[in-house]
Amino acid sequence: MKDSELLPCPFCGGSPKVVRFFAQGMDVAQYWVECFNRRCVSRPKTRATPLSWLAKKRWNIRSDT
């Protein structure tokens, strides 16, 4: 798997997207990965971070249990 690839949503199998957001007064972008499938029961997203690669890494972490 490439570093830039995102795993599907663990709840609905949908394709997640990276969100880039600039808050008013902030000069650093914030990134998170989120499921935008309207039919997803959970619509999970990662915590915001100033590093896009870290948001992707957080999304791709899956628990073994």
mmCIF file of the N, C-alpha and C atoms, coordinates in Angstrom:
data_MODEL
# 
_entry.id   MODEL 
# 
loop_
_atom_site.group_PDB 
_atom_site.id 
_atom_site.type_symbol 
_atom_site.label_atom_id 
_atom_site.label_alt_id 
_atom_site.label_comp_id 
_atom_site.label_asym_id 
_atom_site.label_entity_id 
_atom_site.label_seq_id 
_atom_site.pdbx_PDB_ins_code 
_atom_site.Cartn_x 
_atom_site.Cartn_y 
_atom_site.Cartn_z 
_atom_site.occupancy 
_atom_site.B_iso_or_equiv 
_atom_site.pdbx_formal_charge 
_atom_site.auth_seq_id 
_atom_site.auth_comp_id 
_atom_site.auth_asym_id 
_atom_site.auth_atom_id 
_atom_site.pdbx_PDB_model_num 
ATOM 1   N N  . MET A 1 1  ? 0.835   -1.177 0.000  1.00 0.00 ? 1  MET A N  1 
ATOM 2   C CA . MET A 1 1  ? 0.000   0.000  0.000  1.00 0.00 ? 1  MET A CA 1 
ATOM 3   C C  . MET A 1 1  ? 0.881   1.242  0.000  1.00 0.00 ? 1  MET A C  1 
ATOM 4   N N  . LYS A 1 2  ? 0.553   2.195  -0.839 1.00 0.00 ? 2  LYS A N  1 
ATOM 5   C CA . LYS A 1 2  ? 1.285   3.449  -0.874 1.00 0.00 ? 2  LYS A CA 1 
ATOM 6   C C  . LYS A 1 2  ? 0.925   4.287  0.333  1.00 0.00 ? 2  LYS A C  1 
ATOM 7   N N  . ASP A 1 3  ? 1.849   5.181  0.731  1.00 0.00 ? 3  ASP A N  1 
ATOM 8   C CA . ASP A 1 3  ? 1.590   6.052  1.871  1.00 0.00 ? 3  ASP A CA 1 
ATOM 9   C C  . ASP A 1 3  ? 0.377   6.942  1.653  1.00 0.00 ? 3  ASP A C  1 
ATOM 10  N N  . SER A 1 4  ? 0.104   7.306  0.410  1.00 0.00 ? 4  SER A N  1 
ATOM 11  C CA . SER A 1 4  ? -0.984  8.230  0.127  1.00 0.00 ? 4  SER A CA 1 
ATOM 12  C C  . SER A 1 4  ? -2.341  7.538  0.041  1.00 0.00 ? 4  SER A C  1 
ATOM 13  N N  . GLU A 1 5  ? -2.369  6.198  0.014  1.00 0.00 ? 5  GLU A N  1 
ATOM 14  C CA . GLU A 1 5  ? -3.630  5.476  -0.080 1.00 0.00 ? 5  GLU A CA 1 
ATOM 15  C C  . GLU A 1 5  ? -4.350  5.471  1.263  1.00 0.00 ? 5  GLU A C  1 
ATOM 16  N N  . LEU A 1 6  ? -5.658  5.623  1.192  1.00 0.00 ? 6  LEU A N  1 
ATOM 17  C CA . LEU A 1 6  ? -6.478  5.560  2.396  1.00 0.00 ? 6  LEU A CA 1 
ATOM 18  C C  . LEU A 1 6  ? -7.301  4.284  2.376  1.00 0.00 ? 6  LEU A C  1 
ATOM 19  N N  . LEU A 1 7  ? -7.350  3.619  3.511  1.00 0.00 ? 7  LEU A N  1 
ATOM 20  C CA . LEU A 1 7  ? -8.195  2.440  3.629  1.00 0.00 ? 7  LEU A CA 1 
ATOM 21  C C  . LEU A 1 7  ? -9.658  2.872  3.603  1.00 0.00 ? 7  LEU A C  1 
ATOM 22  N N  . PRO A 1 8  ? -10.553 1.976  3.166  1.00 0.00 ? 8  PRO A N  1 
ATOM 23  C CA . PRO A 1 8  ? -11.971 2.332  3.176  1.00 0.00 ? 8  PRO A CA 1 
ATOM 24  C C  . PRO A 1 8  ? -12.475 2.514  4.605  1.00 0.00 ? 8  PRO A C  1 
ATOM 25  N N  . CYS A 1 9  ? -13.610 3.162  4.721  1.00 0.00 ? 9  CYS A N  1 
ATOM 26  C CA . CYS A 1 9  ? -14.224 3.367  6.037  1.00 0.00 ? 9  CYS A CA 1 
ATOM 27  C C  . CYS A 1 9  ? -14.478 2.014  6.688  1.00 0.00 ? 9  CYS A C  1 
ATOM 28  N N  . PRO A 1 10 ? -14.105 1.838  7.954  1.00 0.00 ? 10 PRO A N  1 
ATOM 29  C CA . PRO A 1 10 ? -14.304 0.546  8.614  1.00 0.00 ? 10 PRO A CA 1 
ATOM 30  C C  . PRO A 1 10 ? -15.772 0.246  8.921  1.00 0.00 ? 10 PRO A C  1 
ATOM 31  N N  . PHE A 1 11 ? -16.653 1.218  8.803  1.00 0.00 ? 11 PHE A N  1 
ATOM 32  C CA . PHE A 1 11 ? -18.061 1.009  9.125  1.00 0.00 ? 11 PHE A CA 1 
ATOM 33  C C  . PHE A 1 11 ? -18.934 0.785  7.895  1.00 0.00 ? 11 PHE A C  1 
ATOM 34  N N  . CYS A 1 12 ? -18.629 1.491  6.791  1.00 0.00 ? 12 CYS A N  1 
ATOM 35  C CA . CYS A 1 12 ? -19.486 1.378  5.606  1.00 0.00 ? 12 CYS A CA 1 
ATOM 36  C C  . CYS A 1 12 ? -18.741 0.948  4.357  1.00 0.00 ? 12 CYS A C  1 
ATOM 37  N N  . GLY A 1 13 ? -17.406 0.969  4.388  1.00 0.00 ? 13 GLY A N  1 
ATOM 38  C CA . GLY A 1 13 ? -16.618 0.613  3.214  1.00 0.00 ? 13 GLY A CA 1 
ATOM 39  C C  . GLY A 1 13 ? -16.479 1.743  2.209  1.00 0.00 ? 13 GLY A C  1 
ATOM 40  N N  . GLY A 1 14 ? -16.971 2.921  2.559  1.00 0.00 ? 14 GLY A N  1 
ATOM 41  C CA . GLY A 1 14 ? -16.902 4.079  1.667  1.00 0.00 ? 14 GLY A CA 1 
ATOM 42  C C  . GLY A 1 14 ? -15.492 4.621  1.529  1.00 0.00 ? 14 GLY A C  1 
ATOM 43  N N  . SER A 1 15 ? -15.330 5.499  0.566  1.00 0.00 ? 15 SER A N  1 
ATOM 44  C CA . SER A 1 15 ? -14.030 6.120  0.304  1.00 0.00 ? 15 SER A CA 1 
ATOM 45  C C  . SER A 1 15 ? -13.894 7.403  1.116  1.00 0.00 ? 15 SER A C  1 
ATOM 46  N N  . PRO A 1 16 ? -12.937 7.471  2.018  1.00 0.00 ? 16 PRO A N  1 
ATOM 47  C CA . PRO A 1 16 ? -12.744 8.674  2.826  1.00 0.00 ? 16 PRO A CA 1 
ATOM 48  C C  . PRO A 1 16 ? -12.029 9.763  2.031  1.00 0.00 ? 16 PRO A C  1 
ATOM 49  N N  . LYS A 1 17 ? -12.056 10.958 2.554  1.00 0.00 ? 17 LYS A N  1 
ATOM 50  C CA . LYS A 1 17 ? -11.391 12.088 1.910  1.00 0.00 ? 17 LYS A CA 1 
ATOM 51  C C  . LYS A 1 17 ? -10.577 12.856 2.942  1.00 0.00 ? 17 LYS A C  1 
ATOM 52  N N  . VAL A 1 18 ? -9.488  13.447 2.467  1.00 0.00 ? 18 VAL A N  1 
ATOM 53  C CA . VAL A 1 18 ? -8.678  14.320 3.308  1.00 0.00 ? 18 VAL A CA 1 
ATOM 54  C C  . VAL A 1 18 ? -9.295  15.716 3.254  1.00 0.00 ? 18 VAL A C  1 
ATOM 55  N N  . VAL A 1 19 ? -9.529  16.291 4.416  1.00 0.00 ? 19 VAL A N  1 
ATOM 56  C CA . VAL A 1 19 ? -10.080 17.636 4.511  1.00 0.00 ? 19 VAL A CA 1 
ATOM 57  C C  . VAL A 1 19 ? -8.957  18.589 4.891  1.00 0.00 ? 19 VAL A C  1 
ATOM 58  N N  . ARG A 1 20 ? -8.855  19.704 4.178  1.00 0.00 ? 20 ARG A N  1 
ATOM 59  C CA . ARG A 1 20 ? -7.869  20.748 4.477  1.00 0.00 ? 20 ARG A CA 1 
ATOM 60  C C  . ARG A 1 20 ? -8.650  21.979 4.895  1.00 0.00 ? 20 ARG A C  1 
ATOM 61  N N  . PHE A 1 21 ? -8.327  22.535 6.055  1.00 0.00 ? 21 PHE A N  1 
ATOM 62  C CA . PHE A 1 21 ? -9.115  23.621 6.620  1.00 0.00 ? 21 PHE A CA 1 
ATOM 63  C C  . PHE A 1 21 ? -8.211  24.715 7.161  1.00 0.00 ? 21 PHE A C  1 
ATOM 64  N N  . PHE A 1 22 ? -8.517  25.946 6.820  1.00 0.00 ? 22 PHE A N  1 
ATOM 65  C CA . PHE A 1 22 ? -7.846  27.111 7.386  1.00 0.00 ? 22 PHE A CA 1 
ATOM 66  C C  . PHE A 1 22 ? -8.847  27.846 8.266  1.00 0.00 ? 22 PHE A C  1 
ATOM 67  N N  . ALA A 1 23 ? -8.618  27.893 9.547  1.00 0.00 ? 23 ALA A N  1 
ATOM 68  C CA . ALA A 1 23 ? -9.484  28.652 10.451 1.00 0.00 ? 23 ALA A CA 1 
ATOM 69  C C  . ALA A 1 23 ? -9.124  30.124 10.346 1.00 0.00 ? 23 ALA A C  1 
ATOM 70  N N  . GLN A 1 24 ? -10.104 30.963 10.557 1.00 0.00 ? 24 GLN A N  1 
ATOM 71  C CA . GLN A 1 24 ? -9.868  32.392 10.491 1.00 0.00 ? 24 GLN A CA 1 
ATOM 72  C C  . GLN A 1 24 ? -8.817  32.794 11.520 1.00 0.00 ? 24 GLN A C  1 
ATOM 73  N N  . GLY A 1 25 ? -7.824  33.547 11.065 1.00 0.00 ? 25 GLY A N  1 
ATOM 74  C CA . GLY A 1 25 ? -6.759  33.988 11.954 1.00 0.00 ? 25 GLY A CA 1 
ATOM 75  C C  . GLY A 1 25 ? -5.612  33.009 12.082 1.00 0.00 ? 25 GLY A C  1 
ATOM 76  N N  . MET A 1 26 ? -5.740  31.830 11.495 1.00 0.00 ? 26 MET A N  1 
ATOM 77  C CA . MET A 1 26 ? -4.658  30.841 11.552 1.00 0.00 ? 26 MET A CA 1 
ATOM 78  C C  . MET A 1 26 ? -3.898  30.854 10.239 1.00 0.00 ? 26 MET A C  1 
ATOM 79  N N  . ASP A 1 27 ? -2.577  30.753 10.305 1.00 0.00 ? 27 ASP A N  1 
ATOM 80  C CA . ASP A 1 27 ? -1.788  30.724 9.090  1.00 0.00 ? 27 ASP A CA 1 
ATOM 81  C C  . ASP A 1 27 ? -1.288  29.317 8.754  1.00 0.00 ? 27 ASP A C  1 
ATOM 82  N N  . VAL A 1 28 ? -1.743  28.327 9.499  1.00 0.00 ? 28 VAL A N  1 
ATOM 83  C CA . VAL A 1 28 ? -1.362  26.937 9.251  1.00 0.00 ? 28 VAL A CA 1 
ATOM 84  C C  . VAL A 1 28 ? -2.629  26.126 8.999  1.00 0.00 ? 28 VAL A C  1 
ATOM 85  N N  . ALA A 1 29 ? -2.613  25.344 7.937  1.00 0.00 ? 29 ALA A N  1 
ATOM 86  C CA . ALA A 1 29 ? -3.763  24.500 7.617  1.00 0.00 ? 29 ALA A CA 1 
ATOM 87  C C  . ALA A 1 29 ? -3.879  23.358 8.614  1.00 0.00 ? 29 ALA A C  1 
ATOM 88  N N  . GLN A 1 30 ? -5.088  22.884 8.803  1.00 0.00 ? 30 GLN A N  1 
ATOM 89  C CA . GLN A 1 30 ? -5.355  21.707 9.609  1.00 0.00 ? 30 GLN A CA 1 
ATOM 90  C C  . GLN A 1 30 ? -5.917  20.642 8.674  1.00 0.00 ? 30 GLN A C  1 
ATOM 91  N N  . TYR A 1 31 ? -5.528  19.400 8.883  1.00 0.00 ? 31 TYR A N  1 
ATOM 92  C CA . TYR A 1 31 ? -5.972  18.295 8.045  1.00 0.00 ? 31 TYR A CA 1 
ATOM 93  C C  . TYR A 1 31 ? -6.623  17.220 8.906  1.00 0.00 ? 31 TYR A C  1 
ATOM 94  N N  . TRP A 1 32 ? -7.619  16.564 8.339  1.00 0.00 ? 32 TRP A N  1 
ATOM 95  C CA . TRP A 1 32 ? -8.172  15.361 8.938  1.00 0.00 ? 32 TRP A CA 1 
ATOM 96  C C  . TRP A 1 32 ? -8.763  14.525 7.821  1.00 0.00 ? 32 TRP A C  1 
ATOM 97  N N  . VAL A 1 33 ? -9.006  13.258 8.105  1.00 0.00 ? 33 VAL A N  1 
ATOM 98  C CA . VAL A 1 33 ? -9.619  12.345 7.142  1.00 0.00 ? 33 VAL A CA 1 
ATOM 99  C C  . VAL A 1 33 ? -10.991 12.011 7.681  1.00 0.00 ? 33 VAL A C  1 
ATOM 100 N N  . GLU A 1 34 ? -11.961 11.995 6.772  1.00 0.00 ? 34 GLU A N  1 
ATOM 101 C CA . GLU A 1 34 ? -13.351 11.808 7.195  1.00 0.00 ? 34 GLU A CA 1 
ATOM 102 C C  . GLU A 1 34 ? -14.114 10.990 6.159  1.00 0.00 ? 34 GLU A C  1 
ATOM 103 N N  . CYS A 1 35 ? -15.063 10.199 6.632  1.00 0.00 ? 35 CYS A N  1 
ATOM 104 C CA . CYS A 1 35 ? -15.975 9.468  5.759  1.00 0.00 ? 35 CYS A CA 1 
ATOM 105 C C  . CYS A 1 35 ? -17.156 10.393 5.447  1.00 0.00 ? 35 CYS A C  1 
ATOM 106 N N  . PHE A 1 36 ? -17.430 10.602 4.170  1.00 0.00 ? 36 PHE A N  1 
ATOM 107 C CA . PHE A 1 36 ? -18.519 11.489 3.772  1.00 0.00 ? 36 PHE A CA 1 
ATOM 108 C C  . PHE A 1 36 ? -19.737 10.740 3.244  1.00 0.00 ? 36 PHE A C  1 
ATOM 109 N N  . ASN A 1 37 ? -19.755 9.426  3.423  1.00 0.00 ? 37 ASN A N  1 
ATOM 110 C CA . ASN A 1 37 ? -20.902 8.642  2.986  1.00 0.00 ? 37 ASN A CA 1 
ATOM 111 C C  . ASN A 1 37 ? -22.104 8.968  3.875  1.00 0.00 ? 37 ASN A C  1 
ATOM 112 N N  . ARG A 1 38 ? -23.150 9.517  3.301  1.00 0.00 ? 38 ARG A N  1 
ATOM 113 C CA . ARG A 1 38 ? -24.331 9.916  4.085  1.00 0.00 ? 38 ARG A CA 1 
ATOM 114 C C  . ARG A 1 38 ? -25.035 8.735  4.732  1.00 0.00 ? 38 ARG A C  1 
ATOM 115 N N  . ARG A 1 39 ? -24.833 7.553  4.185  1.00 0.00 ? 39 ARG A N  1 
ATOM 116 C CA . ARG A 1 39 ? -25.480 6.358  4.742  1.00 0.00 ? 39 ARG A CA 1 
ATOM 117 C C  . ARG A 1 39 ? -24.637 5.660  5.807  1.00 0.00 ? 39 ARG A C  1 
ATOM 118 N N  . CYS A 1 40 ? -23.454 6.166  6.064  1.00 0.00 ? 40 CYS A N  1 
ATOM 119 C CA . CYS A 1 40 ? -22.573 5.571  7.071  1.00 0.00 ? 40 CYS A CA 1 
ATOM 120 C C  . CYS A 1 40 ? -23.176 5.803  8.454  1.00 0.00 ? 40 CYS A C  1 
ATOM 121 N N  . VAL A 1 41 ? -23.245 4.756  9.259  1.00 0.00 ? 41 VAL A N  1 
ATOM 122 C CA . VAL A 1 41 ? -23.848 4.865  10.583 1.00 0.00 ? 41 VAL A CA 1 
ATOM 123 C C  . VAL A 1 41 ? -22.971 5.631  11.563 1.00 0.00 ? 41 VAL A C  1 
ATOM 124 N N  . SER A 1 42 ? -21.676 5.710  11.303 1.00 0.00 ? 42 SER A N  1 
ATOM 125 C CA . SER A 1 42 ? -20.764 6.337  12.255 1.00 0.00 ? 42 SER A CA 1 
ATOM 126 C C  . SER A 1 42 ? -20.143 7.635  11.743 1.00 0.00 ? 42 SER A C  1 
ATOM 127 N N  . ARG A 1 43 ? -19.855 7.717  10.444 1.00 0.00 ? 43 ARG A N  1 
ATOM 128 C CA . ARG A 1 43 ? -19.166 8.858  9.815  1.00 0.00 ? 43 ARG A CA 1 
ATOM 129 C C  . ARG A 1 43 ? -17.930 9.282  10.603 1.00 0.00 ? 43 ARG A C  1 
ATOM 130 N N  . PRO A 1 44 ? -16.978 8.359  10.749 1.00 0.00 ? 44 PRO A N  1 
ATOM 131 C CA . PRO A 1 44 ? -15.781 8.641  11.556 1.00 0.00 ? 44 PRO A CA 1 
ATOM 132 C C  . PRO A 1 44 ? -14.874 9.675  10.905 1.00 0.00 ? 44 PRO A C  1 
ATOM 133 N N  . LYS A 1 45 ? -14.049 10.308 11.747 1.00 0.00 ? 45 LYS A N  1 
ATOM 134 C CA . LYS A 1 45 ? -13.008 11.204 11.257 1.00 0.00 ? 45 LYS A CA 1 
ATOM 135 C C  . LYS A 1 45 ? -11.869 11.208 12.254 1.00 0.00 ? 45 LYS A C  1 
ATOM 136 N N  . THR A 1 46 ? -10.693 11.572 11.768 1.00 0.00 ? 46 THR A N  1 
ATOM 137 C CA . THR A 1 46 ? -9.516  11.633 12.626 1.00 0.00 ? 46 THR A CA 1 
ATOM 138 C C  . THR A 1 46 ? -9.449  12.995 13.307 1.00 0.00 ? 46 THR A C  1 
ATOM 139 N N  . ARG A 1 47 ? -8.567  13.112 14.282 1.00 0.00 ? 47 ARG A N  1 
ATOM 140 C CA . ARG A 1 47 ? -8.331  14.411 14.919 1.00 0.00 ? 47 ARG A CA 1 
ATOM 141 C C  . ARG A 1 47 ? -7.581  15.312 13.940 1.00 0.00 ? 47 ARG A C  1 
ATOM 142 N N  . ALA A 1 48 ? -7.779  16.601 14.080 1.00 0.00 ? 48 ALA A N  1 
ATOM 143 C CA . ALA A 1 48 ? -7.089  17.569 13.216 1.00 0.00 ? 48 ALA A CA 1 
ATOM 144 C C  . ALA A 1 48 ? -5.607  17.622 13.564 1.00 0.00 ? 48 ALA A C  1 
ATOM 145 N N  . THR A 1 49 ? -4.799  17.801 12.530 1.00 0.00 ? 49 THR A N  1 
ATOM 146 C CA . THR A 1 49 ? -3.357  17.896 12.674 1.00 0.00 ? 49 THR A CA 1 
ATOM 147 C C  . THR A 1 49 ? -2.820  18.810 11.571 1.00 0.00 ? 49 THR A C  1 
ATOM 148 N N  . PRO A 1 50 ? -1.720  19.508 11.788 1.00 0.00 ? 50 PRO A N  1 
ATOM 149 C CA . PRO A 1 50 ? -1.157  20.340 10.724 1.00 0.00 ? 50 PRO A CA 1 
ATOM 150 C C  . PRO A 1 50 ? -0.383  19.535 9.666  1.00 0.00 ? 50 PRO A C  1 
ATOM 151 N N  . LEU A 1 51 ? -0.354  18.226 9.795  1.00 0.00 ? 51 LEU A N  1 
ATOM 152 C CA . LEU A 1 51 ? 0.392   17.367 8.873  1.00 0.00 ? 51 LEU A CA 1 
ATOM 153 C C  . LEU A 1 51 ? -0.560  16.416 8.147  1.00 0.00 ? 51 LEU A C  1 
ATOM 154 N N  . SER A 1 52 ? -0.664  16.551 6.831  1.00 0.00 ? 52 SER A N  1 
ATOM 155 C CA . SER A 1 52 ? -1.596  15.705 6.072  1.00 0.00 ? 52 SER A CA 1 
ATOM 156 C C  . SER A 1 52 ? -1.213  14.232 6.157  1.00 0.00 ? 52 SER A C  1 
ATOM 157 N N  . TRP A 1 53 ? 0.092   13.937 6.134  1.00 0.00 ? 53 TRP A N  1 
ATOM 158 C CA . TRP A 1 53 ? 0.508   12.530 6.193  1.00 0.00 ? 53 TRP A CA 1 
ATOM 159 C C  . TRP A 1 53 ? 0.119   11.893 7.522  1.00 0.00 ? 53 TRP A C  1 
ATOM 160 N N  . LEU A 1 54 ? 0.116   12.685 8.599  1.00 0.00 ? 54 LEU A N  1 
ATOM 161 C CA . LEU A 1 54 ? -0.255  12.144 9.901  1.00 0.00 ? 54 LEU A CA 1 
ATOM 162 C C  . LEU A 1 54 ? -1.754  11.859 9.970  1.00 0.00 ? 54 LEU A C  1 
ATOM 163 N N  . ALA A 1 55 ? -2.552  12.712 9.364  1.00 0.00 ? 55 ALA A N  1 
ATOM 164 C CA . ALA A 1 55 ? -3.999  12.463 9.318  1.00 0.00 ? 55 ALA A CA 1 
ATOM 165 C C  . ALA A 1 55 ? -4.277  11.163 8.567  1.00 0.00 ? 55 ALA A C  1 
ATOM 166 N N  . LYS A 1 56 ? -3.566  10.932 7.454  1.00 0.00 ? 56 LYS A N  1 
ATOM 167 C CA . LYS A 1 56 ? -3.736  9.697  6.682  1.00 0.00 ? 56 LYS A CA 1 
ATOM 168 C C  . LYS A 1 56 ? -3.290  8.486  7.492  1.00 0.00 ? 56 LYS A C  1 
ATOM 169 N N  . LYS A 1 57 ? -2.172  8.630  8.195  1.00 0.00 ? 57 LYS A N  1 
ATOM 170 C CA . LYS A 1 57 ? -1.659  7.519  9.009  1.00 0.00 ? 57 LYS A CA 1 
ATOM 171 C C  . LYS A 1 57 ? -2.655  7.167  10.116 1.00 0.00 ? 57 LYS A C  1 
ATOM 172 N N  . ARG A 1 58 ? -3.213  8.185  10.773 1.00 0.00 ? 58 ARG A N  1 
ATOM 173 C CA . ARG A 1 58 ? -4.199  7.944  11.829 1.00 0.00 ? 58 ARG A CA 1 
ATOM 174 C C  . ARG A 1 58 ? -5.431  7.223  11.284 1.00 0.00 ? 58 ARG A C  1 
ATOM 175 N N  . TRP A 1 59 ? -5.852  7.593  10.080 1.00 0.00 ? 59 TRP A N  1 
ATOM 176 C CA . TRP A 1 59 ? -7.035  6.949  9.495  1.00 0.00 ? 59 TRP A CA 1 
ATOM 177 C C  . TRP A 1 59 ? -6.762  5.473  9.214  1.00 0.00 ? 59 TRP A C  1 
ATOM 178 N N  . ASN A 1 60 ? -5.581  5.183  8.721  1.00 0.00 ? 60 ASN A N  1 
ATOM 179 C CA . ASN A 1 60 ? -5.261  3.825  8.296  1.00 0.00 ? 60 ASN A CA 1 
ATOM 180 C C  . ASN A 1 60 ? -4.959  2.871  9.438  1.00 0.00 ? 60 ASN A C  1 
ATOM 181 N N  . ILE A 1 61 ? -4.863  3.354  10.660 1.00 0.00 ? 61 ILE A N  1 
ATOM 182 C CA . ILE A 1 61 ? -4.630  2.475  11.813 1.00 0.00 ? 61 ILE A CA 1 
ATOM 183 C C  . ILE A 1 61 ? -5.895  1.680  12.087 1.00 0.00 ? 61 ILE A C  1 
ATOM 184 N N  . ARG A 1 62 ? -5.738  0.372  12.190 1.00 0.00 ? 62 ARG A N  1 
ATOM 185 C CA . ARG A 1 62 ? -6.868  -0.516 12.486 1.00 0.00 ? 62 ARG A CA 1 
ATOM 186 C C  . ARG A 1 62 ? -6.506  -1.364 13.701 1.00 0.00 ? 62 ARG A C  1 
ATOM 187 N N  . SER A 1 63 ? -7.459  -1.533 14.567 1.00 0.00 ? 63 SER A N  1 
ATOM 188 C CA . SER A 1 63 ? -7.250  -2.342 15.766 1.00 0.00 ? 63 SER A CA 1 
ATOM 189 C C  . SER A 1 63 ? -7.317  -3.815 15.419 1.00 0.00 ? 63 SER A C  1 
ATOM 190 N N  . ASP A 1 64 ? -6.529  -4.630 16.102 1.00 0.00 ? 64 ASP A N  1 
ATOM 191 C CA . ASP A 1 64 ? -6.551  -6.061 15.891 1.00 0.00 ? 64 ASP A CA 1 
ATOM 192 C C  . ASP A 1 64 ? -7.699  -6.747 16.630 1.00 0.00 ? 64 ASP A C  1 
ATOM 193 N N  . THR A 1 65 ? -8.304  -6.018 17.555 1.00 0.00 ? 65 THR A N  1 
ATOM 194 C CA . THR A 1 65 ? -9.381  -6.656 18.334 1.00 0.00 ? 65 THR A CA 1 
ATOM 195 C C  . THR A 1 65 ? -10.729 -6.258 17.843 1.00 0.00 ? 65 THR A C  1 
# 
